[in-house]
Amino acid sequence: MNWTLHRLCAADAARIESHLLRLDTGDRSLRFGGGLVTDATIRAYCASLRYESDILLGIEDPRGDVVGLAHGCVYEAGGQRRVEGAFSVDREFRGRGLGSRLMAMLEVRARASGAQALVGMCAVRNLPMRRIFERAGLVLRREDDELHGQRELLAADRRAAHCAWT
């Protein structure tokens, strides 16, 4: 199947919302960090996305539906620019490497943005996300029922990514 991966913008808000609303109860809990995630919660999340500063990447199927989403939340902590990744893939498209493709492109975009670190967090029970973080080289540490991952992005790598993206 042909997939298209690209940066999403405010014009894609309805397609992002549609993708997230298709997630079942368990997948919503894993994606948003636990608990009951209602349709209203997803709509509020979508309304709060910061398209101008965060990194939003989507994988589209041939019909143009977003079937995979990466949200790279850009923030400052301890004098460092960081990008925290969160991912979701429609159930019927899992196991095809789409999450890994989203992570790889998020890393490229994080480097190009000048981020010093790529971080992620997931529930210990979220084995697919854990594998994606491990393959991307994030060092994982457990805190209660969550895994926190981080990988420093070297300055030379950030310069190379900026040149490759622009």
ABEGO torsion letter per residue (X at the ends): XBBBBBBBBAAAAAAAAAAAAABBAAAAAAAAGEEBBBAAAAAAAAAABBAAABBBBBBBBAAGBBABBBBBBBBBBGGBBBBBBBBBBBAAABGAGAAAAAAAAAAAAAAAAGBABBBBBBBAABAAAAAAAAAAGBBBBBBEABBBBBBBBBAAAAAAAAAAAX
